Every structure is written in C-alpha cells, then in structure tokens.
Amino acid sequence: MIRATRLGLGFGIATLVVLGATSVAHAQYYQAPPPPGYYAPPPRYAYPPPPPRGMYRSGFVFGVGVGGGGISAQDCGDVCGGAGAFEFHLGGMLNPRTALVGDFWFMGRSIPNSDASTVHSLYTLALQYWPADILWIKGGIGGGNMNVSSNVDGFTYGDENGLGLLGALGVEFLQAGGFALDGQFRLGHGFYSQGGDVNVWALMIGANWY
C-alpha cells in the first residue's frame, strides 16, 4: 500500500514537472499579441540631400551687357565725354564661385561738330568671383586701344594700343536656372605713351548664361 502511494506521488510530481516545462517553453517561443491600436514603426528611408541654395554655376560661361558711361583723359577735349557701352565675355567656371573669362569692353561716342567718333576698347583675361550668391567682383588685365576716326570715310585721326586694366562689380537681381540678369559697374584704364592714359567707366545691365 505504501509502495503504491509512493509510486502514485512520484508519477504526479513527474507530470507536474513536464507540464511546467512545457508552459515555460511556450512562454519562451510565443509572445502575447500586441494591444489593439498598436502598429509597427514604418521603415526608415534615406532621403536625398536638399539642392544647393542659390544658382549652381558650372561649365561654359557667356554673357553680354549694354549701358552708358564716360571716357576721360588729360587734355582730350571733345574727344572725351559721355559714351555708350557694350561688353561681352566668355569662358568657363573653375569652381561654382570662380570663373576665368575673356572680357571685351567697348566705349564709343560721336565727337560734336565733326564727322568723327571715339572708340575705346579693353580686351582682358579676367577672373570673376562670387563672394555671395548674387554678388560678383571681376578683375582683368590685357590690352587697350584708343581710336579716333571719321564716320564718313574711315580716316584715322589717332590710334594707339597699350596695356589695359579692368575692374567690375555686379549684382544678379534675377536668377532662373542657368540664366541671370545683373546690374554692373565697371572701371577701366588704358596706358598709352603718345596720347596719354585713358580712363573709362560704365553702368550696365547684363544677361548671363552658365
């Protein structure tokens, strides 16, 4: 009798152990479902970086400008005075803020009470730099020419070549894609041995493509 009781007790204990182990295994491999209203976080995506602010300049550069200003020199009389201005430049961007260009600037005026006109030209290799998104500065060195000739038969009253310097400052007041309109102020100087040095200045509106 005692033996049967011990055997039954041992069997009961073994059964409890097996059931407990099974429940622990279920607890390890199965988790309770998430509470109502719970959603897994959405996957994270790598978004592209925002585009650079302002205009991004690269590659080929071309621009033209028109305006007015003046020609001055010592003792030049009516040969000097108010003049129309035209410029064009072409080159390439060395980096998004610096360009190397060939700059060609012409100033011309009709001489009163004569059939002649004055044309001053500057041909320079220039660096143009943007310290801010809409502001640029330019400086160049090259050649200059002072010419006075007849508008009727082309007779030349004076023509001289020399060293030329250029300085300019501009503000791009309109930017659209690779195009910009700017307002610019220019100063130039031509070094001449016979007729004397010549100074030129101009206020201009320019159109530029990058």
Order of alpha helices (4+ residues) and beta strands (2+ residues): alpha-beta-beta-beta-beta-beta-beta-beta-beta
